[in-house]
Each structure stands twice: as structure tokens, then as C-alpha cells.
């Protein structure tokens, strides 16, 4: 029996802390934006990373693409450790790892035509013959359903959905194995969101791209993702195949996120959990389980002991002392 292939991406015990030094007259608090995050991603797979604003999901994505330097941990991509790469090394690495940002208009240069911006990565990295790059631009535009005549337009002359297609085409120009998508449809109208989501699925099937899909929209994540990881206050609190996590969430925080969306709520065997209050500050996280201050099921152990992220079968893991015992209707 052959061993399973190594993941395309393996993140282990990743951390990102801000502050902690001394400023004039006082010591700055350490903000633990990301704390002990581990995840894997295989070729052609989508991992949805979800959670409330400020939970650390975007910071995690930015570390994976080299826009933030980790405070600790390991990022292995195709077996290579990315955490110590120099800017010059990262320039070469970006041929294989790309990022799509939340606001497509802000990601485009208003002074350059659409065709020029799609071609720019080809020129910067010397990809293909110079004379054939314009033809490659048209092929990329066709791949994301943009009409050829749009190549001469400028960002202010196109819609938000079209701008996001330009950003996707520019990312595809490098033929990456991994694209980190940071809220790529949240700034778009609902009808346009569906179109862009379908495009991402189609491109994945055609080019075998892996996506780390960062979003707070659980409807979109459910449609796109093979697996889902739920973040709370810098930590992964639940991770597993999408259908089992949505059908029977095991962490109270995941239950609350799903209960807030009627058509994605947990099964009838699970009582809905309502979130109360705001998340604690990452500069002063609660002792024990970070979620215990908002959890209706909290017990004394929860405030005294940090739960580990433990496997509970079928690829499903959860960071809760009492997972599997919670939310069952009487």
C-alpha cells in the first residue's frame, strides 16, 4: 500500500505576535494575532478559513504568501520552509503562490490598462517569449470570461466583478499551485459573488489549483471548500471535511456561527448557540479556553485549562474539553 502524497502546504504551530517592546514611559502589550495554527492543503483542494473579524485569518494568509513574517512556527510549501526566505527568494517563490485581495479596485493600478496589468507578471518574471505575451494575456482574459476589447480599458471603466476577474487573471498568469483568497467576493454584489465563485471552481478543476479561501461568509465557504477550519482569537478551534462540520459542528463557536445563518444551521439534534458580547482582545486573551467567556456550556475546567486541538475521527478535530457532549436536545 503506497503512502499518501505529502501536502502541497503544511503549516505547523504558526504564530504572529505584534508589540511587546518598550515605548516611551511604558511597556507595550503583546498582541497575539495568530497563536499555534496548524493546517494542511493538498493539490487541487480548497480549505475554507472562517471566523469573526479580527480572529487572525487574514494575518495567517499574509504569512503564507510572505507579506507578514511569522513570530514562530513553520510553513512548508512543496517541502520547502518559507519562513526564512529573503525578499529575493520570495520574488521567485511568488511564481507558485499568489494572493487575491478583498477589494479588487484597490489591487489595480488606475494608471495602467487592464491588458497591461495582466501582462505585468509575465514581463517581471520573464515568462514566455516577449512577442507572445499579448496572446497569453488574451488567453488569460478568455479563461476568466473577459472580452478581448476590455484589454484597453482602465480600472475606473469596469465593474467590481470585472475588476475581480482581472485580479484573478493576473494571479493565473504565473500558473501558481496555490492561491490565497482573502475575502475575494465580500465587496461584490450577491449575484456577482455567485459568478466569481463559480469561476474559481471552474479554474480549480481546469488547472488543479489549491485555494486557501478566507471568508466570514459561511454560505460561500460551504459551496467552495472541501474542508473548513474555524478560527477564534488566533487559534483553530475546529477543522474537518466541510459536510460533517456543517452538518454536526462540535465546537460551541462553530455552532454559533452556523446558527446565525438559518439555511446553514446545525442539525435538529443540536441546540442553537447564540454569541453574546464581543471577542476578547488578543492583547489580553482569557486563561484556559479562549472562548469560555462567551460559551453557554462553559465549566470550571474551561477557565483553568487550555484545550488541545484533538482528533475525533473522520478527519474532524476540535479544541474543546467537552466536544461531542454539547448541544444535544433533550
N, C-alpha and C positions, 0 to 999 in steps of 0.2 A: 504494500500500500504506500503510494507516494505521499510525501509531506505536503501540506498546504503551502501555496506560494506566500512569500513574505509580503506584508502590506506595502503599498506604494508609500504611505505616510504612517509613521509611528511616532506619536508624541508621548513622552513619559515624564511625569512629575513636573510639568511646566509651571513656572512661577513668573510673575511680573509685579514687582513692588515699586512704588513711587515714594519720594520723600525719604524721611528717616534721618536726614542730615541735620546740621545746625544752621539756623539763620540768625540774624541779629537779635540777641537777647533771649532766644528761645530755641528749643529743640523741636523739629518738625515731626509730626506723626508719620508713621509708615502706612501708606495706603496699599493694601493687599488686593490689587485688582484681579489677579489670577493666582490661584493657590492650589498646587498639586493636581493639575489637569493632565489626564492621560486619555488618549484616543487613538484609533487606527482608522485607516481609509484604504480601500483596495481599488485597483484599476477599474474604471467604469462605474464606480459606486458613488452614491450621494449620501453624505452624513449631514442631517439637519441639526444645527446647534441653536437651541432656543432658550429664552429666558427674558425676564424683565429688563428694561433699560438700566444700564449700569452694572449688569451682572458679570461682565468681563468677556462676553462672547466676541465682540469686535476686537478687543485687545488680543485675544487668542489668535484670531485670524491675522492680525497685523504682525504678530511674532512669526507666524508660519511663513509669511511672504517676505520677512526681513525688514519690515517698516518699524518694528519695535525690537529692542534687544532684550531677550529673556534675562531675568534675575537668577534663574536656575532651571534645571531640567534639561531635557534632550529632545531635539527634533530630528528624526531620521527620515530622509526622503530618498527612496531608492537605495537605502543602506548608508547614505552619506549624512553625517552630522552637520546640520545647517547653523547651529548656534554660534560657531566661531568664525563664520565666513567674513572676509573683508568686503568692503563695498565693491571692489573689482571682481571678486568671486561671485558676489550677488548679481552683478550685471550679467554674467554668463548664465547663472542659475535661473534668471527670470525667463529664459527661453522655455523653461519647462514648468514654471509656476507663475500664474497670472492672477490678477485680482479684478473683480468688478465691484465698483463702489455704489453707494446708495443713490446719490444724485448724479445722473448721467450728464446733465448740462455742466455741472461744476468740474466734471472729469475731462471735458473737452476744451480745447483752446479756441476761444471765439475768433481768433485772427486767421485760423487755418481752415481750409475747405475740408469736407468730410473725407474725400478721397485721399488728401494729403495726410490726414491724421491716421487713417487705416494703414497707409503705406509706411508711416514713420518707423514702426518697429522693424520692418524689413530693411530699411535703409540703415538704421542704427546698428543692427546686428549682421549686416551684410548677407542677408538671406536671399538666395536666388540670384539670377542674372539681373543686372540693373535694368536692361531693356524689357524684361519680362515681369517686372514688379507691378506695373499698371494693370496687366492682365490678371495678376494674382489678387489685386485689390478688387477687381470686378467679380472674381470668383468668390471672394470672401463676402462681398455685398450680396451676391446671389444666395450664399449659404444662409444669410440672416434675413432674406426676403426684403432687401432694399433695391429699389430700381436703379439701374446704372446711371441715369441722369442726375441722381442725387449726389454723385461724387463731387460735383462742382458747387454744391450748396454749402452754407456755413451753419454752425450750430443754432443761431437765432432763427434760421429759416425752416427748422424741422421741429416736430413734436417731441414730447418727452419719451414716448415709446420708441420713436425712430432714433432718438439720441442714444437710448439704451442698446438698441441693435448695433449702432455704430461702435459703442464701447465693447460689446461682445465680439464684433467682427475684429476689432483691434486686438483683443485678447487672443482670438483664434489664430491671428497671423503668425504667432510664434509656434503653433502646433503644440500647445502645452499638454502635459499629462494631468495637471491639477489646476483647477480654477477655484479660488476662494471668492465666494459671492457674499458680499456684506450688505444685507438688506437690498438686494438688487431690484425689487419691484415695489418697495413700500412707498416710493414717491410717485407711483403711477396710478392712473385710474383703474378701477376694478376690471373693466373689460380689457384694458391694455395689459394688466397683470397676467391675465389668463393667456394672452397671446405670447408674451415673453416667456412665461413658464413652459408652455408647450414647445417653444423654440429651444429652450435649454434642454428639455428632454430629447428632442429630435437630434440636437447636436451631440448629446452624450451617446446616443445609440449609434450615430454615424461615425464619430471619432474616438469613442471609448474614453471620454474624459471623465475624471473623477471631480466631484464638486464637494467642497465644504460649504454648505448653504446656511448662512447665518441670518436668522429672522426672528421677529416676535410674532409673526402671523402663522398660527398653527395650521390653518387651512392650507396655505401654500406649502408648508413643510410636509404635511401629510401626503400631498399629491406628488411631490418630487422625491422624497427621501426613501432610501432603503432602510436606513437606521436613523435613530434620533438620540441626541444627547441633550439633557436638560441641565442648564446652569443656574446656580443660585449663589450669589455673593462670592463669586470667584471659583466655585467648585462645581464639578459634575455631580449631580445628586441622583440622576437616573440615566441609564443608557441601555438601548436594546433595539431589536428589529421594530420597525415603525408600527406595524399592525398590532403586535402584542402590547406595546407601550400605550397606544391609543385605546385599545380595547379594555385593558385592565392595568392602569397605572398603579405602581406600587409605592411611590413616594407621595406624601401629602401635598407637596408643592406642585408636582405634575398633575395630581388630581384637581387642584385648584385652577391651574391654567386651562385644563380641558373643560372643567365645569363652567368656565366663563364663556364658552362657545357652545351653544345648545346642540348643534348638529355634530359636534365632536366630543360630547360629554362622555364620561366613563360609563361602563355598563350599569344596568339597573341594580346589580349586586353591590354597587359602590355608592356610598352616600356622597353627595357633592360637598366639596370643601371650598369655603369662601375665604379669600385672602383679606386680612384685616391689617390696616396700617401700611407703612412704607418699609422697604427693606432697611436693615441696619446699615450704618456706614462701614465701608470696607476699611476705614481707618480705625474702627473700634468694633470688630465683629464679636458677637456673643460667644461666651465659652461654650464648650460642648458642641452640639449640633447647631449650626448657624441658623437653622430655620425654626428652632424651638420657640422663639419669641412670638411667632405668628401661627404656630401649629396648634389646631384644636385637640390633637391627640398627644401633646407633649406630656412626658412623665419625668420624675426626678432625674432619672438616668440621662435624659436628653440634655439637660443643662450642665451636667457634670462630665460627660464623656463624648468626644468626637466620634461619630460612627464612621467606619471604613466603607468604602465602595465595594460591596461584596456581590459575587455572582449568585443568582437564584435560578439558574437553569435556562436553557434555550437562548443563550447569549444575552440574557437580561440581567443587568446589575443595578443595585440601588444603594444609596447612602442613607440608611435608616435602621435604627436598632430594632424596630418592630414591623418592618416591611412584611407584608403577607398577612398581618393580623388586623390591619386597619380598614375602616370604611365598609365593613361587611354589614349589610342591613339585617336587622333582627326580625 
